[in-house]
Amino acid sequence: MRSRLSRPRLHVLTGHAARGVILSIGLAANAVAAEATDEIVITGKSISDANYLPTTTASVPAETIAKTVNVLTPEDTVKYLPNILIRQRHIGDTQSPITTRTSGVGASARSLIYVDGVLISSLIGNNNTSASPKWGLVAPDAIERVDVLYGPFAAAYAGNSIGTVVAFTTRMPEGFEANAQLQGALQAFAKYGDDKSYGTVRVAGDIGDRIGNLAFRLSYNHLDNRGQPLTYATATVPAGASAAGTPVTGAFNDANRTGAKVVVLGANGIEHQVQDNLSGRVTYDVVPQITVGYTFGLFMNGNDSTVNSYLRDSAQRTIYAGAVNIGGRGYTIAPSAFSNNVYRQDDAQLAQGLSVKSDTGGVFDFEIVGTLFDTLKSRQRIPSAALPGGFSSGAGTTTNLDGTGWYTADAKGTWRPTPAHVVTFGLHQDRFKLKNPRYALTDWISGADGARVSASYGKSRTQALWIQDQWAVSPGLEATVGGRLERWKAFEGLNLSTAPVLNVTQPAISHDAFSPKFILSYGPTAEWRFKGSVGLAYRFPTVTELYQAITTGATLSVPNPNLKPERALSSELSAERVWETASVRLSVFEERIHDTLLSQSAPLPAGSTTLASYVQNVDRPHATGVEVVARARDVFMPDFDLSGWVTFVDAKIDRDVVFPAAVGKRIPQVPHWRGAVTATYAPTAALAVTVAGRYSDRAFGTLDNTDYYANTYQGFGAYLVADIHLRYQVTDHLAADAGVNNLNDRSYFLFHPFPQRTVVAGLKVSY
C-alpha cells in the first residue's frame, strides 16, 4: 500500500529503524557462535486453535514467564511482548484495557482476548472502564502459554482483531500435580499530599490429574490489594484575587494537561479490592482423536474506594466541599468532587466454554466451540451527599450491570487435500446484551434499590461465514487467501431517564460486510522469511457506543444510534532472519480506517452552540509504523539471553469534518516510540536473574493535541521503567521469587498516576 508519509518523516522513521536493525543484527550475530540449546522463536505457529497462520505473531511460554516476570495477575504475563501494554493502574485493577500498535487504551474493542477459546474481551463497549477485558477469569499459575496475533489478517477472527488477538492456553496435567503459592507486594507511593505504602497479598493453589482419558485442573486465586490514588480533585485557579470563602491550607499548585494553572485539592479513587477466582478445565478423550473440553471461570470482586482531601481549615478539620479560599482566591467545591469517588463495587462474573475437537492429523479435522459470559452481579453504590457525612450514611445511587453478557458459537473445519494445501473454514455467531439501569438509594451503603432514575439497554448480534485457503505455490513460497462474510445487527435499544426526562426506543440497524484477506510468504532459504499481508476488517459499533445518553445543560439525548462501522484496511511487510541461536524481524505496517469511532466534541443537538463529547465517526485517520524485534541466546557469555523490540508509529487524522481542528494531529493515546528489552542470566538450572526495561514517549489525550503538558493528571507522559526479577528453585518442590517493578521509581501518568516502586516476593510449593 502506498504510504502518505512525507519524505522528511519517512526519512526519520527509516533512519531510526535502520539503526535498530543494525543493533539487532549485531546482537544476533554475536550469538551465532554460541552452541544452540533450544529453538529460538519470535513468531509461533499456534494461536488459540493451533491453526498455522503465517502472519506476525509473538509467543511466551510458562517457563519463560516464570523466569522473567513478576507475575501477580494474568496481565503481567504479556508485559514484555511487542506492542502490548495493559493499562493496569494497580495490581488487580478491573479496568485494564489493552493497547495495540495503532490504538490506545480507549479502544478496547480493537482486540480479541481468549482463554482456552473463551472470549474475555468485553465487546459490550469500546472504553477503558466497563468494557475492559475480564482478566480475573484466568489464574496466572494455570497459564501454559500466551500467543499474540497482530493485525486483521486471519479470516477466522472478527474485525475486532484490527489490533491484536491474544490467546491464553492453560495447562492440562499429564499426571497428578498440586501447588500452592503465597505472594506479597509493597508499593511506596508519594505524590502531592499522599506519601505512604500500599500492600498486596496473593494466595493461590492448583490441583490436577489425568486418569485414563479424563484430565482436569482446578485453580483458586485470592488477591487482596490496596492501590494508590487513581484520580485527583482539582480546580482551575481564578484570574483575580478574592476574600470570599473559608480560608484553607493544604492544596498543591500545578498545571492541567493544557497548561492552565490548577490547585490539587485531594486524591480520589483509593481502592481496596478483595478478589476470589475459581477456574478450571476438564477434558475427556472420547476416542484418541476426539476430545471434549469444558472450561469455566468464576470471578468475585469486592472493591471499596475512599478519598483523601488535602484541605484543612484553621481548626485542622478536613474540608471536602463548599466555598473556600486558597491563597487569596475564592473557589466553590461541589460535593461531587470527592463524594463521587467514594463507592462500593461488588461483582460476580461467570465464564464457561464447551468444545469438541478432533486432532487426527489426516485429511479433515473439526472443532465446535460454544462460550457464555454472564454478569451474575455488578453493583456500584455511590453517595450523593457531601462528605464527611456521606462516608457513613445518606442518599445515593446504584448502577447495575446484572444480566449483561454475551455468548459465542463457532464451528470450524480443516481440510488438507495435500500436505502442501490446507483449507480452513467456519461459521460464527455471537450476541451481546447490555442491561444498565441506575436506581436511587435512601441508604447508599446497604439500602434496597429505589426508583429507577435512568437506564440503557441494547443488544447486538453478528453472524459470519469465513474461509481461508493456504497452499505452497512452489518451494519456499506460500500464499493464503481468505474472506469473512458478516451480517451484524443492533436492536432493542432503549434509553430512559427521569431527570432530565428521556424515553427513547432506538431503531434497529444492520450492516452486511465482506472482508478479504491475502498473505504471501516467501522463504528463499531456511534462514530468511519474507511476508506481505493485506486485510480488510469491519469493527461494528458496540451497544454502549450506540445507546449512550448525553446531558447538555437541562437536555438529555442520545446523539447517534446510527453509527457506521469502522472499516480498516491494514497491510504489513516483514523480513525475518533466523540464526541457530537468534532471530531478528523487521516489519513495516500501515492501517487506514474510514469512520473510526472516537469520542469528540460537537454541537448537540445539531445547530446548537453547546458542545458535548460523545462517540462519533471520525472520517479518516491513518497509522504507519516500523517494528524491530530481536532475540538471542548466550550473548556475551553462556546462559545470558537478551531480547527486545522497538516500534515507531506515525498515527494521524487525515480528515475530520465534524472537528477540523483535529486534522493533521496525532491520534490520541498512540505514542511515536515504544520499546522494551529483557536480559536474563541463568548461571545454574536453579537460578535465573532478569533485568528489563520498558519505554514509551509522550502521547496526547485529545484529538486536537492541545494537552501539551503531559506529566500531570490526565496527561499521557513519557516513561522509562526498569524491572528486576529473581527466581531460585530451592528444591524440586520449592521455588522462591523476588523482584521489583519500576525499580527506578519513575513517577508518570497515563491519564491516571501509575504505580511507583513496588517490591514483590513469593514462595511456591509444587508436587
N, C-alpha and C positions, 0 to 999 in steps of 0.2 A: 504494500500500500504506500502511495506517495505521501511523504511527510510534509506538513506545513511549517515545520520549524524554520526559522530564519537561519541564514548562513552563520552569523556570529554565534547564535545559540547552539546550533548543531556542532560547530567547531569546538565550543567549550565542552559540550556533552561528550563528544567522541574523544576529545583530548584527555579528559578525566578517565573515561572508560579505558582508553589505551594504557594509561599508567596503571590502572587496576589490573588489566590483563597481564602486563609485563611483570608486575609484582607477583601475581598469582602463578604465572608460568614459572617464574623463578622459584617460588615456593614448591611447586610440584616437581620441578626438575631436580631440586635438592633431595627430594625423597626417592627419586628413581633408583638411586644406588642402593637404597636400603632393601633388605630382604622382605618380601611380602609375607604377611601372617594371616590376613583375611581380606576379603574383597572390599574395596572402597567404592561406594555407590552414592552418587548425587541424585540421579533420577531413578526411581524404582519402577517395577513392573506391576505393582498392585495398588489399587485404590478402592477401598470398601468392598467391592465384589470380586476383586482379584483379576478382573479382565485387563489384559495388557492394553494400555492407552499410550501411544507413542507421542505424548505431549510432555511439557515440562512438569516434573514432579519433584518433591523432596520427601524424604522419609527419615524417621528416627525410631530405632528400636528401644525396647525397655532397658536393655543393658547399657546403652549409651546414655539414656535419660538418668539412670541410677548413678552413673559415674560423673555426670557433668552438671546436673541441675539441682538447685534447692527446690524440691517439689513438695508443696503443701496442698495444691489444688490441681485439677486437670489442666487448667490454663497454663500452668508453669511448664508443661512438657513441650510446648511449641515455642518457647521463649526465644530460641536462637535460630529457628528455621527462617529461610529467606523471606523477607517482606511480610512477616506475620507479627502483628502487635495486638495483644489483648489489652484493652483498656481496663485493667484490674486496679481499681482505685485503692483497695486494701485487700488483704487476704480474706477470701470468702465473699467477695463482692458479687452480688447477684445481678449487677448491671455492668457486665463486662463484654461489650461487643468486640468483634474482630475487625481489623483493618486489612486492606489488600494493597496491591501495587498502586492502584489508581483511586482508591476510595478511603475516606476517613471513618472515624468511629461513629458517625451519624448515619452510616449506610449499612446497617446490619442485614438488610435483605439482599445484599450483593454477595452473600456467601452461603454455602450449604455445609452443615456440620452434622456428622452421623456418628453414632456409637453402635457398632455391630449392625449397621443398616438402619438403625432407628434415628429418625430426624430429630435433632435437638435444637436446630435453628428455629427461632420463634418468628415465622413469617406472618404473624398477625400484624406486625408493623415494620417500620424501617427507621428505627431510632436506637438510642443507646440507653433506654430505660426499660420499659415493659417488653420491648422486642429483642432484648439481649438473649443470647443462647442460654439454654438450661444446663449449664456446666455441672451443676450439683447432682445430675443423674448418673454420673460415672465416677467410680472410685479411682483415685490416682494409682493405687497399687495394683489394680486389675488390668491396667493398660499394657498390652503386649507390644504395640507399635502404633505410630501415627503416620499417616500418609497425607500429603497435600498435593492437590492438582491445581495448576494455575491456568486461568482463562477458560472461556466457554467453548472449548473445542471438542468436547465429548458429547455426542448426541444423547447419551443416557441420562444427562443431567439437565434440569430446567435452566431457564435464563438467569436464575439467581446465582448461577455459577460464573457470572461475569467476572467476579473477583477470584474466589477460590472455592474448592471443595476440600473439606478436612474430614478424614475418616479415622476414627479411633477403632482399633481392633483389640478386644480384650482377650485375656489369657484363658485357655482351657487346659486343665491339668491332664497329664498322662498317667498319673497315679495319685496316691493320697498326698496332699500338701496342706499346710496351715501356716499362717504367720500372724504376728501381732506387732503393731508399731506405735510408738509414743514419740511425739514431736512437740517442740516448743519454739516460739519465735518472739523476739522482743525488738520493738522499733523505738528509737529515740527520735522524737519529732519536736522541732522548735520553729514556730512561725508566728509573728505578731505577739499576741498575748498567751499563746499556748507553748508550753515547754514541759513535756512530760513523756513518759514511756507508755507504750501500748502493747499488750501482750496477746499471744495466741497459743492455744493448746489444741493439739490434734491427737485423737486416739482412733486407731483403725485396726481391722483384722480381716483375714480372708481364710476360707476353708474350701477345699475342693477335692474331687476324686474322680477316677474313671473306674467303673465297674462294668466290665464287658462292653456292651455297645452304648452304655449310658455314661455321660460325663456331666459334671456340674461344678459350678463355682458360686459361692455366696460371699459377698463383701459388705462390710459395715464400716462407716466412716462418720466420726463425730468431730465437729470443729467448733471451738469457742473462741471468738475473735473480738477484740476491741480495736477499732480503727481510728486513725487520725481524722481531724475535721475534713469534710468534703466540700463545704462551701463557706462563704463569708457574707455577713450582712455589711453593706457599705452604703454610703450616702455621698452624693456629689457636693463639693464644697461651694456654698453660695458666693456670689460675686462680692456682696457687701457685708460689712460688719453689722452686728445686731446684739442687743442686750436681752432679747427675748429667750425664754426657756430656762429650765433648771440647769445651773452650771454642773457639768460632769467632767470627769477625767477618765483617762484610760484608752481613748481612741488612738489609732495609729494613722499617720499621714502616708498616703501612697497615691498612685495614679491607676485609673482603669485601663482597659486594653486599647482604648482610643486616645490615651494620653491625658484625659481630663483628671483634674485633681479630685481625690475622694478621701474620705475618712473611713477606716475599717472599724466597725462597731463591735464585732464579735464573730465567733466561729459557730458554724451550723453543721448539722449532719454528722454528729459524733456518734457513730453507731456501735452497738454491741450486738453481735449476731451469734446465735447458737443454732447449729445445723446438724441434722442427722440424715444420713443417706444409707439406705439398704438397697443393694443392687445384686444382680446375679444373672447367670446364663445356664441353661440346661440344653444339652444336645443328645440326640439319640440316632444311632445309625440303623435305620430300618433295614437296609442292606448295605454292604460295604461302600456302594457308590451313591447312596442317597441318605442325607442327614436332615433331620428335623430339629430346629432350634427355637428356643424361647428365651427372650431377653427382657428383663424388667429393671426399672429404677424407681425407687420411692424416695422423694426428697422432702424433708421437713425443715422449715426455717422460721425462727423467731428473731425479730430484729427490733431493738429499742434504740431510738435516736434521741439525743438531747443536744443542748446548745451551751455556749459559753459566752455571755456578754462581757465585754471588757469595761463597760461603763460603770462608774461609781459616782454617787453624789457626795455631798460634803459629809454625810454620816456614814459613808462607805457602804451604802446599800447598793445592790446591783440593780441597774436600770435596763429595762427591756423595751419600753415604748413610751410615747408621749413627746411633749415639747422639751427639747434640751438645748443647752448652749455649750458648744465645744470651741474653745479657743477664741471666744468673742464673736461667734457666728451661730445663728439660730437654725435648728433642724427640727423636723417633726418625724418621729419614728413610728411607722404604722405597727400595730400589734402583730401583723402577719410577718414582719421582718424576721422575727425569731420564732413565733408560735408555729408557723407553717413548717418548721424544720424539727419540731418535736412530734414524733409519731411512733406508732406500734404497728409492725408489719408481721403478719402470720401467713405462711404459705404451706401448702401441701400439694405436691405435684407427682403424678404417676405416668411413667412412660412404659410402653410394652411393645414387643415385636415378636412376630411368629414367622418362621421361614421354613421352606422346604427347598433343598438344594441338591443337585446331582453333581458328581465330580468323577466322570468316567474317563476323561481324557481321550474319548473317542470322537465320533463324528458329531454327536449332539449332546448338549447339557442344558439344564434349565434351572431357574430359581424363581420362587414365588415368595414375596415378602409383603406382609401387612404390618403396619405400625399404628400406634394410637398414643396420643399425648392428651392428658386431661388435667386441667387445673381443678383439683378437688376443693381447694380453698385458697383464696388470696384476698386478704383484708388489710387495708391500710387505714388506721384510725388516727385522725389529726384534730387537735383542739382548735377552736375558733376564738376562744377567749384570750385576752392578753396574759402574758407571763408577769409575775411568777404564779398567779392563781391557776393558770391553765396547766401547770405541771401536775396538779393533783385532782382537779375536777373541772366541771364546766361543760358547756356545749361543744359540739364538734361535728365532724362528718366522717363517714367511712366510704372508701372507694373499693369496690369489689370487682374481681375478675373470675369468680366462681363459674365453672362451666365453660370457660374459654379453653379452646384446644384445637386439635387437628387430627386427621388420620391420613395415611398414605397407603396406597396399594400398588404393587408392581409385579409384573410377570415378565421375566426375561428369558431369552433363549440364546444359545451359542451354537452355531453350525460351522463345522470345519470340513468343507468338501475336500480339501487337500491340506497337507501340512503347511503350505505357504499361503493359505487363503482362509480367513476367519470372518464370519458374518455374525454380528450380534444385533439383537432387535428386542423390542419390548413394548408393553402397554403400561401406562401410568394413570393414576387418578389420585387427587388429594382434595381435601376440603378443610377450610379454616373457618372457625367460628369465634366471633367476638361477643362477649357479654360483659358490659362495663357500666353498671349502674352506680350511682352515688347516693347515699342516704344521710339524712340528718340524724344527729345523736344528741340526746339531752345529757348524757354522760359519755364523754368520748373515750373513757378508759374501759368501761365494762357495760355500757348501756346497750339495749337492743336496738336494732335498726328502726328508725322512724320513717317519716315520709320520704319518698324518693324525690330528690331535688334535680337530678339530671341522669341521663343515660345515653349510651351509644351501643348500638347493636349492628351486626352485619355478618355476612358470610361470603366466602369466595370458593370457587371450585375450578380446578384445572384438570383436563383430560388430555392425554398425549399418546402419540404413536411415534416410535423412533426406530431407526435402523442405522447401522454403521458397518461398512464393508472395508476390511483391511486385507491387503494382499501384497505379496512380494512380487513386484513387477519384473525385477531382474536381481541378480546377486548384489546385495547391498542396498537396493532401492525398494522402499516400501511406500505404498500410497493408501490413505484412509479417506473414504468419502462417507459422509453421514448426513442425516437430516432429522429434524424433530418437528412434528406437526402438532400444534397445541390449540385447544379450544378452552378459553377462560371466561368465567362469568362471575360477577359480583352481584349479590342480591340480598333481599330482606334487610336493607339498610334503614335504620331508624334512629333519629336524634330527638331527645326530649330534654326540656329544662323548664323549671317553674319560675325562675327569676334570673335573667330575663326570660320571657316566655318563648318556648320553641317546641314545636311538634311537627317534625318533617319526616315523612316516609320517602326514602330515597328511591330513585328509579333503578331498576336492574340494568346493568350494562354488560356487554360481552365483547370479546375480541378473538379472532382466529389469527394464528401466526404460523409461519414456516421458517425454520432456522437451519440453513445448510451449514455443513462443516467440511473442511478439507485440510488434510495433513499430508505432507510429503517428507519422508525421512530417508537420508542417504548416508551410508557408511562406506566410504571407499576402502577403508582398512578397518581392522579391529580396534584401532586406537582412536579413530575420528568418527564423529557422527554430526551431520548437519540436518536441521529440521526447519520446515516452514509450515506455519499453521494459520488458517483464516477461519473465522467463525462468526456467524450472526446469532444474536441472542435477544430475546424479549423478556424483560423483567416487568411483570404485571404489577399494578398498584396493590398495596395491601389494604385490608379493610380499615385500619386506623388512618391511613392516608386519605382514603375516600370519604370517611364518615367522621372527620374531626369537626368539632364545633369551636368557633372563634368568637370571642367577645370583643366588640369595639364600642366603647362607651356604654350606652344602655341597650345596645343591639347585640343579639346573639344570632349567628347564622352559620350555615355550612357552605363554605366558599365554592367548592367544586367537587361534586360527586361523579364527575365525568372525566377524570384524569386519564391521559393517554399512557400506554405502557412505554417504558424505556426501550429503545432499540439500539443495541450496541453492536458495532462492527469492530471486532478485535482481530489483531494479527500479531504474529511473533516469528522472528528468525533467530535461530540459535546454532551455536557451534560448540561442540564438546570434545575435549581431548582427554583421553584416559591413559595413564601410565600404570605400571604394576602396583604402585602404592599411592597413587594420587590421581586427581582429576580436576579439570578446570572447565567451566561452562560460561560462555558469553551469550546473552540474549538481548535482542532489541525488540521492544514490543510497542504496540500502539493501540489505542482504544478511542473510537469516535462514537459518541452517543447522541442520538436525537431524542429530545423530550425527556431529559434527565429529571428525575423527581427530587427536588430540593426545596427546602423552606426558604422563602424570601419575602421581602416586604412589597406590598402592592395595595392599591385602594380597595376597600371592602365596605359597602358594595361598590360595584363598578361606577366610576364617575365621581366617587366621594373624594374629599380631600384628606380623609382619615386613612392612615396606613395601618396595615396589620400584617403580621408574619404568619405565613401558612404555606403548606406544601403546594407547589406549582410545577408545571413543566418548564424547565429551562431549555431553550431551543437546542443549542449545540456546544457542549464542552468537548474537549479532547485531552488525551494524555499520551505522551510519547516518552519512552524511557529506555535506559540501558542497565542491565543487571550482570554482575560478575560474581560467580560462586566458585569457590575452590576448597579443596580438602586434600590433606596429605598425612601419611603416617611416618613415624620415625624421622621427623625433621630435626636436623642438627644433632640429634643423639637418638639411640634406640628408645622406644617406648614413649616418645614425645610426639603427640599428634596435634595438628593445627588445622582449623577450618575457619571459613569466614565468607562473608558476602557484602557487596556494596551495590547500591542502586541509586541512579539519578533519574528523576521523573520531572518532565515539564508538563504540568497539568493546568490548562487554562480554559476560560469560557470564550468561545468564538462568537456566539450570538445569544442575546437575551432581550427579546422585545419588551418584556414587562419591566425589566430593571436594567436599562442601558449602562448604568454606572458599573455593572459587573463585567462588561465586555472587555476582554484583554487581561482580566485579573485572574489570579491563581485560584484553582478550585479549593474550597475550604477543607482544612484538616489534612491536606496532602503535602508533605514537605518535599523539597527538592532532593535532599540527600538523606539516605538511611543506610545503616550497616551494622554488622555485628561480627565479632571474632571470638573464637574459643580456643584455648590451649590446654591440653590435658597431658599430664605426666604420670605414668603408671610404672614406677620402678620395680614393683613386685605385683604378683597376682592379687594381693590383698589390699594394696594401697593405690588410690588414684587422686590426684590433685588437679583441679581445673580452675583456671582464671579466665574470665570472659568479660567482654566489653560490648555495650550497645550504644549506638549513636543515632541521633536524629537532629536535623537542623530545624529552625523555627518554621511554623506554618501559620496560616491565617484561619480565623474562625468565621469571618464574614465574607459574603460574596463580593463586596466591593473592596475588600482588603484594607479597610480603614482601621483595623485593630493592629496598628504597627507596634504597640508596646506589648511584647509577648510574655515577659516574665512577671505576670501578675494574675490574679484570679480572673478566670475566663479567657486568658490568653493561652496560646499554644507555643510554648517556649522550646528552645533547643536544649538538648541534654546529652551528656556523655556519662554513662553509668557503668561502673565496674562491679563484677560479682566474683565471688570465690566459693568453691565447693570442695570439700574433702570427704572422701569415703574410705572407710577402713573395715575390711572383713576380719573381725576379731577372731571368730571361729567359723566352722562350716555353717553354724546355725545363728550366729550373731553378727550383725553389721552395725556400724556407727557412722553417722553423717554429721557434718558440721559445716557451716558456711555463713557468708554474709552477702546480702543483696544490697546494692547501692553502697559499696564499700567506701567510695569517695564522698559519701554523704551529700550528693547533689540535690539541691532544692529546686524543683521545677514544677511547672504547671502544664497539664494538658486539659485545659479548662478548669479542672479540679487540681488542688495540690496533691502531688503524688508522694508515695512513701519515701521516707528518708532512710538512713542506715538501719538495716534490720538484720539481727543475728538469728540464725536458725540452727537447731541441733536436734538430733533424734537417734533412737535405737530401734532396731528391727530384729525380731526373733523369727526364724523360719525353720520349718520342718517339712 
